[in-house]
Amino acid sequence: MTDNQNGTPEPRDDAEAQAERIVNEAAASFLDENNDGVDDLTADEEGADDALNAAYTKAAEHLADLQRLQAEYVNYRKRVDRDRELIGVNATAKAIEALIPTLDDIAAARDHGDLADGPFAAIAAKLESALAGLGWSAYGASGDAFDPQLHEALMSQPSGEVSEPTVQHVAQPGHKVGERVLRPARVIVAQPE
């Protein structure tokens, strides 16, 4: 704000000074109205913190939902696999139960020596090996310890030769698939005296 040679202020300098004064006054009034602008900054920070906390909370809820759904899906898959396996075992058991009379005839023929050789012996062996591949097995032999879970006692006789209930004779062998008993072995039991 220099004076020109004749002492009057230059018009351009007056405009700059006036603009600077207006800006300063506006800034001062803004700071006075807003407590030096500190409250606005604090409010903006609190709003940002609230928004960030809300986002974290929402993300945690979504993560918990996702983990719960994943656990439910894993349990569902396990249940479906277990049910599928059980259906397979039940179907195999039903098919083998239908063949038990035939298996009894084969066992009786073998006991009487009718299946020593020949084509029927080969067919019987193939049938039994195919069923064994499905988990089937026949059980029950003389001398086995009597187990009411596996054996059906047709008759009981006292014997001085045994110290516990023992299978003395097998009338019909038992049949099972895996550990599942399809028909208990029908036996005569020797009881200790």
FIKOLMAR-761487 format. One record per residue (C-alpha): residue in three letters; x, y, z. Coordinates in pm, whole numbers, padded with zeros to 5 digits, always signed. Layout:
BEGIN
ALAXYZ
...
***
This chain:
BEGIN
MET+00000+00000+00000
THR+00231+00249-00124
ASP+00138+00587-00233
ASN+00203+00695-00580
GLN+00410+01003-00645
ASN+00130+01246-00575
GLY+00041+01076-00239
THR-00286+00911-00326
PRO-00319+00539-00277
GLU-00317+00333-00589
PRO-00659+00195-00674
ARG-00523-00154-00721
ASP-00370-00160-00377
ASP-00699-00048-00225
ALA-00879-00340-00386
GLU-00625-00588-00256
ALA-00639-00443+00092
GLN-01015-00445+00089
ALA-01024-00811-00028
GLU-00775-00908+00240
ARG-00983-00732+00506
ILE-01303-00911+00390
VAL-01133-01250+00400
ASN-00994-01183+00747
GLU-01331-01072+00878
ALA-01504-01380+00731
ALA-01244-01610+00885
ALA-01279-01440+01222
SER-01657-01464+01219
PHE-01637-01832+01114
LEU-01401-01911+01398
ASP-01614-01721+01647
GLU-01931-01897+01539
ASN-01771-02243+01544
ASN-01551-02209+01850
ASP-01237-02185+01646
GLY-01347-02484+01432
VAL-01249-02740+01700
ASP-01603-02865+01762
ASP-01657-02935+01391
LEU-01338-03140+01373
THR-01426-03331+01691
ALA-01776-03398+01563
ASP-01634-03520+01233
GLU-01391-03752+01417
GLU-01666-03888+01642
GLY-01890-03945+01343
ALA-01609-04127+01164
ASP-01538-04338+01475
ASP-01907-04424+01508
ALA-01925-04522+01141
LEU-01608-04731+01173
ASN-01739-04906+01487
ALA-02071-04973+01315
ALA-01884-05121+01017
TYR-01675-05344+01250
THR-01991-05458+01430
LYS-02166-05536+01101
ALA-01858-05724+00973
ALA-01843-05928+01297
GLU-02213-06014+01264
HIS-02165-06124+00903
LEU-01860-06331+01000
ALA-02054-06502+01281
ASP-02342-06575+01040
LEU-02100-06716+00784
GLN-01928-06936+01043
ARG-02265-07063+01169
LEU-02380-07142+00816
GLN-02053-07317+00740
ALA-02085-07530+01056
GLU-02445-07615+00962
TYR-02332-07716+00613
VAL-02052-07938+00749
ASN-02298-08107+00986
TYR-02546-08150+00701
ARG-02279-08315+00482
LYS-02180-08550+00766
ARG-02544-08642+00827
VAL-02606-08704+00456
ASP-02291-08919+00426
ARG-02386-09116+00739
ASP-02744-09163+00613
ARG-02619-09271+00270
GLU-02390-09529+00429
LEU-02671-09653+00654
ILE-02905-09689+00356
GLY-02638-09894+00177
VAL-02587-10121+00479
ASN-02965-10165+00521
ALA-03008-10253+00153
THR-02725-10507+00171
ALA-02870-10656+00489
LYS-03216-10691+00329
ALA-03072-10865+00024
ILE-02866-11105+00237
GLU-03161-11175+00469
ALA-03353-11293+00163
LEU-03065-11532+00084
ILE-03034-11683+00435
PRO-03250-11991+00355
THR-03030-12058+00051
LEU-02715-12012+00260
ASP-02857-12256+00519
ASP-02917-12514+00242
ILE-02561-12466+00117
ALA-02423-12512+00472
ALA-02636-12827+00523
ALA-02528-12971+00186
ARG-02164-12899+00270
ASP-02202-13068+00614
HIS-02346-13380+00447
GLY-02069-13393+00188
ASP-02292-13310-00108
LEU-02080-13008-00206
ALA-01737-13171-00200
ASP-01677-13126-00573
GLY-01863-13035-00885
PRO-02030-12735-01041
PHE-02265-12667-00749
ALA-01970-12647-00510
ALA-01813-12383-00735
ILE-02140-12188-00754
ALA-02180-12201-00374
ALA-01821-12082-00327
LYS-01873-11793-00572
LEU-02196-11689-00398
GLU-02032-11693-00056
SER-01728-11498-00177
ALA-01951-11236-00344
LEU-02150-11196-00022
ALA-01828-11179+00180
GLY-01725-10887-00042
LEU-02041-10710+00076
GLY-01945-10765+00442
TRP-02140-11089+00505
SER-02004-11362+00727
ALA-02141-11678+00884
TYR-02047-11754+01242
GLY-02101-12006+01516
ALA-01885-12309+01588
SER-01876-12578+01853
GLY-01655-12470+02142
ASP-01733-12096+02116
ALA-01828-11918+02437
PHE-02205-11867+02448
ASP-02302-11502+02392
PRO-02675-11422+02407
GLN-02612-11126+02173
LEU-02482-11364+01902
HIS-02643-11699+01983
GLU-02996-11828+02029
ALA-03002-12120+02273
LEU-03235-12393+02151
MET-03144-12622+02436
SER-02917-12629+02740
GLN-02742-12934+02884
PRO-02524-12965+03195
SER-02164-13067+03131
GLY-01866-13129+03356
GLU-01625-13047+03071
VAL-01693-12669+03058
SER-01632-12386+03306
GLU-01862-12134+03134
PRO-02164-12162+02903
THR-02025-12298+02577
VAL-02168-12383+02234
GLN-02186-12763+02217
HIS-02358-12797+01878
VAL-02460-12548+01603
ALA-02804-12628+01462
GLN-02796-12328+01221
PRO-02507-12088+01172
GLY-02556-11719+01244
HIS-02529-11454+00976
LYS-02410-11096+01002
VAL-02310-10801+00786
GLY-02013-10627+00944
GLU-02105-10623+01314
ARG-02481-10624+01252
VAL-02639-10961+01333
LEU-02896-11064+01072
ARG-02984-11391+01243
PRO-02827-11528+01560
ALA-02666-11872+01548
ARG-02908-12134+01678
VAL-02715-12355+01917
ILE-02726-12616+02191
VAL-02543-12489+02497
ALA-02336-12684+02746
GLN-02369-12536+03098
PRO-02116-12597+03376
GLU-02242-12832+03652
***
